Amino acid sequence: MLIELHINNNQFEGTFPDAVIRHLKQLTTFDIGGNDNFLFTGGIGNQFTGTLPSQLWVLTKLAYFDVSGNKLHDTLSSEIKHLKSLTHLNVNGNQFHGALPTGIGNVMGLTYLDIGANLLTGTIPMEFGSLNSLVFFGASSNQLKGTIPSDLGMLALLNQLWLSTNKLTGTIPQELGHLNSLMDIDVSWNQLIGTLPTDFGNLVSLTRLWLDGNQLTGTLPTEVGCLQELTELHLSNNLFSGTLPLELGRLESLAYLDVSLNRFTGIFPSEIKNLPGLSNLCDSNNSFTTNFLPKAGTCWSLPGVFLT
């Protein structure tokens, strides 16, 4: 009796036969992923096309589901809600389209949810805020619109939140600042407005923050100086204004800082130059009155090596 099906990292193509699934009632793992190292192997892997077998949605013991990196052209079935044992769902890198089924919010055991790099539309359902076990949520590179649900602020175990390159609007929910386990937040290249919530100063585990490519305004809150684990801060291509807070000089783990293409003014804090780990800094297209860089308005790899 087959319990786990692993045929990932091969070069299968064509449609996946329904008949195979029909006889696998005890299946716990369905892994036909195109390639675990898709970016590093030239994309060589499975290339399944068409739709997913309808019989998949009646496999109530299924815990691990990975069809990433194929060429599947399908919608995400609302029947996913019946897979109560599911902990891992990865459909990244296909051509899934249509709206996200709210029923995913009923799969309470999910720890990993990756729907990135597809053609998904509609909004992020507020029901996703019920996924109390979720550690990773990736939905980048789709066509999602609407606001980021404040309900995501209830995902206490969430470690990584990737929502970049969509059409998300509205403000960044302050509730995200309550997620003390967060290490990565990427909401870059959307249409977000408003200010960066001061509550983000509570994200003591945060290592990387991508906000670039939005329409965020206002001053950078001094609370950012509380993010002692932060290694990368991406703020470029926004409408931030005012002076850079001196508190940035407390971020001793910071290695990459990009504040380019904003409306920052005043003196560029020398405290930032003295950060022990800072190796890359971009400050171009702002209105700083003085600057410690050899040529104001550039990107530099410190100390003093020009980045072309």
DRENDREN-745336 format. One line per 4 residues: number of its first residue (from 1); their letters; for each residue x negated, z, y negated of C-alpha. Coordinates in steps of 0.5 Angstrom, whole numbers, padded with zeros to 4 digits. Layout:
NUM) A) X/Z/Y  ...
This chain:
1) MLIE) 0000/0000/0000  -0003/-0002/-0006  -0003/0003/-0012  -0008/0000/-0017
5) LHIN) -0009/-0007/-0019  -0016/-0009/-0022  -0017/-0016/-0024  -0020/-0016/-0031
9) NNQF) -0026/-0019/-0033  -0025/-0025/-0029  -0024/-0032/-0031  -0016/-0033/-0028
13) EGTF) -0012/-0037/-0032  -0004/-0040/-0031  0002/-0035/-0031  0002/-0029/-0027
17) PDAV) 0007/-0029/-0021  0013/-0025/-0021  0013/-0025/-0014  0006/-0021/-0013
21) IRHL) 0009/-0015/-0017  0016/-0015/-0014  0013/-0012/-0008  0008/-0007/-0011
25) KQLT) 0013/-0001/-0012  0008/0004/-0012  0003/0001/-0017  0000/0006/-0022
29) TFDI) -0005/0001/-0025  -0004/-0006/-0028  -0011/-0009/-0031  -0011/-0016/-0032
33) GGND) -0015/-0015/-0038  -0019/-0021/-0041  -0026/-0018/-0042  -0028/-0011/-0044
37) NFLF) -0033/-0014/-0048  -0030/-0019/-0051  -0034/-0020/-0057  -0041/-0019/-0054
41) TGGI) -0040/-0024/-0048  -0037/-0030/-0052  -0030/-0029/-0050  -0031/-0031/-0042
45) GNQF) -0026/-0027/-0038  -0018/-0028/-0036  -0014/-0033/-0040  -0007/-0032/-0037
49) TGTL) -0002/-0035/-0041  0006/-0035/-0041  0010/-0029/-0041  0009/-0022/-0037
53) PSQL) 0013/-0021/-0030  0020/-0018/-0031  0019/-0014/-0025  0013/-0010/-0029
57) WVLT) 0018/-0006/-0033  0021/-0003/-0027  0015/0000/-0024  0016/0007/-0026
61) KLAY) 0010/0010/-0023  0005/0005/-0028  0000/0009/-0032  -0005/0004/-0034
65) FDVS) -0003/-0002/-0037  -0008/-0007/-0040  -0007/-0015/-0041  -0012/-0015/-0047
69) GNKL) -0016/-0021/-0049  -0011/-0026/-0045  -0007/-0032/-0048  0000/-0029/-0047
73) HDTL) 0006/-0031/-0051  0011/-0026/-0050  0015/-0020/-0054  0014/-0013/-0052
77) SSEI) 0020/-0011/-0048  0025/-0006/-0050  0024/-0004/-0042  0018/-0001/-0044
81) KHLK) 0022/0006/-0045  0023/0006/-0038  0015/0007/-0036  0015/0015/-0037
85) SLTH) 0009/0015/-0033  0005/0011/-0038  -0001/0014/-0041  -0005/0007/-0043
89) LNVN) -0002/0001/-0046  -0007/-0005/-0049  -0004/-0012/-0050  -0010/-0013/-0056
93) GNQF) -0012/-0020/-0057  -0006/-0024/-0054  0000/-0028/-0058  0005/-0023/-0057
97) HGAL) 0011/-0024/-0063  0017/-0021/-0065  0019/-0013/-0067  0016/-0007/-0064
101) PTGI) 0021/-0004/-0059  0023/0003/-0062  0023/0005/-0054  0016/0006/-0054
105) GNVM) 0017/0012/-0058  0020/0015/-0052  0014/0014/-0047  0012/0021/-0049
109) GLTY) 0005/0021/-0045  0002/0015/-0048  -0005/0017/-0050  -0008/0010/-0052
113) LDIG) -0004/0005/-0055  -0007/-0002/-0058  -0003/-0008/-0060  -0008/-0011/-0065
117) ANLL) -0009/-0018/-0066  -0003/-0021/-0064  0003/-0024/-0068  0008/-0018/-0068
121) TGTI) 0012/-0017/-0074  0017/-0012/-0077  0016/-0005/-0078  0012/0001/-0075
125) PMEF) 0018/0005/-0072  0018/0012/-0074  0020/0014/-0067  0012/0013/-0066
129) GSLN) 0012/0020/-0069  0014/0023/-0063  0008/0020/-0059  0005/0027/-0059
133) SLVF) 0000/0026/-0054  -0003/0020/-0057  -0010/0019/-0059  -0011/0012/-0061
137) FGAS) -0007/0008/-0064  -0009/0001/-0066  -0004/-0005/-0069  -0009/-0009/-0074
141) SNQL) -0009/-0016/-0075  -0002/-0017/-0074  0004/-0019/-0079  0007/-0012/-0080
145) KGTI) 0011/-0010/-0086  0014/-0004/-0089  0011/0002/-0090  0007/0007/-0086
149) PSDL) 0011/0012/-0083  0010/0019/-0085  0012/0021/-0078  0005/0019/-0076
153) GMLA) 0003/0025/-0079  0006/0029/-0073  0001/0026/-0068  -0003/0032/-0068
157) LLNQ) -0008/0029/-0063  -0009/0023/-0066  -0017/0021/-0067  -0017/0014/-0069
161) LWLS) -0011/0010/-0073  -0013/0002/-0074  -0007/-0001/-0079  -0012/-0006/-0082
165) TNKL) -0010/-0014/-0084  -0003/-0013/-0084  0003/-0014/-0090  0004/-0006/-0090
169) TGTI) 0007/-0004/-0097  0008/0003/-0101  0004/0009/-0101  -0001/0012/-0096
173) PQEL) 0003/0018/-0093  0000/0025/-0095  0002/0027/-0088  -0004/0023/-0085
177) GHLN) -0008/0029/-0089  -0005/0034/-0084  -0008/0030/-0078  -0015/0035/-0077
181) SLMD) -0017/0031/-0071  -0017/0024/-0074  -0024/0021/-0074  -0023/0014/-0076
185) IDVS) -0017/0011/-0081  -0017/0004/-0083  -0011/0001/-0087  -0016/-0004/-0090
189) WNQL) -0013/-0011/-0093  -0006/-0009/-0094  -0001/-0009/-0100  -0002/-0001/-0101
193) IGTL) -0001/0002/-0108  -0001/0009/-0111  -0007/0014/-0110  -0011/0017/-0105
197) PTDF) -0007/0023/-0103  -0011/0030/-0104  -0009/0032/-0097  -0014/0027/-0095
201) GNLV) -0019/0033/-0096  -0017/0037/-0090  -0019/0031/-0085  -0025/0035/-0084
205) SLTR) -0027/0031/-0077  -0026/0024/-0081  -0033/0020/-0080  -0030/0013/-0083
209) LWLD) -0025/0011/-0088  -0023/0004/-0090  -0019/0003/-0096  -0021/-0004/-0098
213) GNQL) -0017/-0010/-0100  -0011/-0006/-0103  -0008/-0005/-0109  -0009/0003/-0110
217) TGTL) -0010/0006/-0117  -0012/0012/-0120  -0018/0017/-0120  -0022/0018/-0113
221) PTEV) -0020/0026/-0112  -0025/0031/-0112  -0022/0033/-0105  -0026/0027/-0102
225) GCLQ) -0032/0032/-0103  -0030/0036/-0097  -0031/0031/-0092  -0037/0033/-0089
229) ELTE) -0037/0029/-0083  -0036/0022/-0087  -0041/0017/-0086  -0037/0011/-0088
233) LHLS) -0033/0010/-0095  -0030/0003/-0096  -0026/0003/-0103  -0028/-0004/-0105
237) NNLF) -0022/-0009/-0108  -0018/-0004/-0111  -0016/-0002/-0117  -0019/0005/-0117
241) SGTL) -0021/0008/-0124  -0024/0013/-0128  -0031/0016/-0126  -0033/0018/-0119
245) PLEL) -0033/0025/-0117  -0039/0029/-0117  -0037/0032/-0111  -0039/0025/-0107
249) GRLE) -0046/0028/-0108  -0044/0033/-0102  -0043/0028/-0097  -0050/0029/-0093
253) SLAY) -0047/0025/-0087  -0045/0019/-0092  -0049/0013/-0090  -0045/0007/-0093
257) LDVS) -0041/0007/-0099  -0038/0001/-0102  -0034/0002/-0109  -0035/-0005/-0111
261) LNRF) -0029/-0009/-0115  -0025/-0003/-0118  -0025/-0001/-0125  -0029/0005/-0125
265) TGIF) -0032/0007/-0131  -0037/0012/-0134  -0044/0015/-0131  -0046/0013/-0124
269) PSEI) -0047/0020/-0121  -0055/0021/-0119  -0052/0026/-0114  -0050/0020/-0110
273) KNLP) -0057/0017/-0110  -0060/0024/-0107  -0056/0024/-0101  -0061/0024/-0095
277) GLSN) -0057/0019/-0091  -0055/0014/-0096  -0057/0007/-0094  -0052/0002/-0096
281) LCDS) -0049/0002/-0103  -0045/-0003/-0107  -0043/-0002/-0114  -0041/-0009/-0117
285) NNSF) -0036/-0011/-0121  -0034/-0004/-0124  -0035/-0002/-0132  -0041/0004/-0130
289) TTNF) -0044/0005/-0137  -0051/0007/-0134  -0053/0006/-0127  -0059/0008/-0123
293) LPKA) -0060/0002/-0119  -0065/-0003/-0121  -0060/-0008/-0123  -0053/-0005/-0124
297) GTCW) -0047/-0008/-0121  -0050/-0010/-0114  -0051/-0008/-0107  -0057/-0005/-0105
301) SLPG) -0060/-0002/-0098  -0063/0004/-0101  -0069/0005/-0103  -0069/-0001/-0107
305) VFLT) -0068/-0007/-0102  -0063/-0012/-0105  -0058/-0014/-0100  -0057/-0022/-0100
